[in-house]
Structures are given as C-alpha cells and as structure tokens.
Amino acid sequence: MPSLNDPEAARRPLVLLPSATVGPLRAVATRVGIALLLLFAVVVAVYADRGGYRDTGDGELSLLDAFYYATVTVSTTGYGDITPVGDAARLVNILFITPVRVLFLIVLVGTTLEVLAERTREDWRKSRWRARVRDHIVVAGYGTKGRSAIKTLLSTGVERKSIVVVDPDPRVVAEAAEAGFVSIVGDATRNSVLKQAGVQRAREIVVASARDDTAVLITLTARQLNPHAGIQASVRESENVPLLRQSGADRVVTSSEAAGRLLGMSTSQPAVSAVIEDLLDQGSGLDLVSREVRPDEAGESLAAVREPVLAVVREGRTLPYDHPECTPLEAGDRLIFVRSSGRPRARPAPGEGADGASAASEH
C-alpha cells in the first residue's frame, strides 16, 4: 500500500477492480485478533499457576509480570528473568505455551504472506485488464449525470465490464466498484489518470463532470489521447457549448437549459412533457432506438418501414422523417424510431445491440 506521506503515491491514480475477495486490511485485522487471543490465553495460563514461576527481580509474579512473560515467550525473545520452576508450570510450557508460540508465529508469517499474495494478485489483475481492455466506455464523473448515463447504457445492452468509471472522490469510486464497474480514483483532466482508464483504446468517452471548466479540460485531454473515440459531454451553461465542441466533443448536452425547457413544456403541454420524460428513461415505456436499413427496405419509402420512423441518418446527417431526401432509403442509412419497451424485441442484426441500436455511437 502506498505511504500516506509519499507525495508521488498520492498523485498516482488508484485502480479498483470489482472483486469479491476479502480485503487485505480485513485479513490483517482478523489475524491480529487471533494473535491477541493466543497471547491472552498464555497470560491466563501463566497467572493461574504464578507460584510455579520465579522472577529474578522480586521473586513474585504479578499480573503485569504474567503479561511480560507471555509477550517475550510467545515472540521467542526469552530474556530469562522469569522462569518456570514448578513441575506444573514446566508441563504447561511444554504442552500449551510452546504450541501457542508456534501458532503465533504462523499467524504473523501467514498475515505477511497473505497481504503480499493479495497485492501481487491485484497487480496481476490490473496489468491483465490493461493489456486486454479494448473498445470500452470511459465515464468521467460518477455523480447524478454519470450514474444516469451508465443506467441508460446498461439498459441498451452494454455490459458492466465494458464501462470504466473515473472520479476524484474515493468514496464515490468505491460505490462504483461495489456496483461492478472498473473504477479509478483520480483527476480525469490528467493524462496519467486517463491512460490508467485506457482512454487511448476506448470506443466512447462520457464527460459528466459537475463543472463546465473541468469538462473542457477532460475533453481536451481525452481528445489528445484518442483522436478517434466519440466524446459525449455535458455542460450546465449553453455559452460553453462552442468551447466544448472546439475542445473535441462530438455531442454536447446542456443540462440546465434542457431541464428548463422540460419544465416549461410541463407547464404548457404536460402530455408532451410526459412523453419526452418517458423517452429519456430507457426501458420504462417508449424508447428511441436506431438500426440500419435492411436490404429489403433499401430503395423503398419510409412507408415500407413498420416502425414509426422519426429521422434518417445518412452520411453523418440527420434528416427528419418528412425531408424529401429520405425517399428512397439507401443502404447504409440508419433509422431512428420509437418503440414500446413492452413490445417483444426483434432479433438484432449483426453488429447491433440487444435494443437494435448499433454497438458504436454515431459521431
């Protein structure tokens, strides 16, 4: 474990991998408890037969002397100033105290070996994970926005092992690790932290920090490390959207204004607002999903598609359903449509997730 007084260790990010094993600190605490119980057992045995021992100092054996004798005997120090002289005392030393001494040493050595083995195992798991991780999603920030983004990703079929959480708060990271995500304690604006998260090999990066200036720095750092990953960022104020886009973000969501528009719509058109909220909560009712145009739909109009299509994505452009270029449909087009989450889902096409959406985001 890095020293708390080591400034270099404090700056290094801590990788936490989901694990069901008992932590080394808990193992040490358990073994220390066992060692103390053994020590107290020796104290009781010695003090119960204190008349069978001789103290070269004052000749009598007090309770403190019993603790002293138990400590130096069990730890194999043995100064010789207190010795068993009675037959019963010597028999107790042979049959009880000597086996306890051996067991005490086994406990101490076993604790050291277990801590070293646990550390070695964790280091091996980390290096193995870093070597194998590919096409994952890095979520910078495990606050309300980050958790909601992860919840939506999971509902669309993304596996937990494909999500890496980065947050500067150790308690928050511990919660993420407990939830089954690979988690890293550190400042996501630093190159070293994002490298620990494997950003250079990530498929998508979600920037969900609480501050807009932090979001800009994370986006700049992530884009420098990975020019090809999709970066989805969130800001509180719309005036910072151009700055995020210049920093390399592919999509920028303005959280405060989006909430304000939804509040205004709830006042004037509550039914429309309810539908929008439903669409935002993946898997709760109505879902917005996408898929590629099937071979039998290419060359046809949108009327030939069974689902209610809202838009067509073609060569990076998003065309509304009533745009004249939507007809005819072309191979390679993606359809964005509404589907009820209670409706049986069709078998996904190759390269698509369980919800029909592509495994890779559009950017």
Secondary structure by P-SEA (a helix, b strand, c coil): cccccccccccbbbbbcccccccaaaaaaaaaaaaaaaaaaaaaaaaaacccccccccccccaaaaaaaaaaaaacccccccccccaaaaaaaaccaaaaaaaaaaaaaaaaaaaaaaaaaaaaaaaaaaacccbbbbbccccaaaaaaaaaaaaaccccccbbbbbccaaaaaaaaaacccccccccccaaaaaaaccccccbbbbbcccaaaaaaaaaaaaaacccbbbbbbbccccaaaaaaaacccccccaaaaaaaaaaaaaccaaaaaaaaaaacccccbbbbbbcccccccccccccccccccbbbcccccccccccccccccccbbbbbbbbccccccccccccccccccccccc
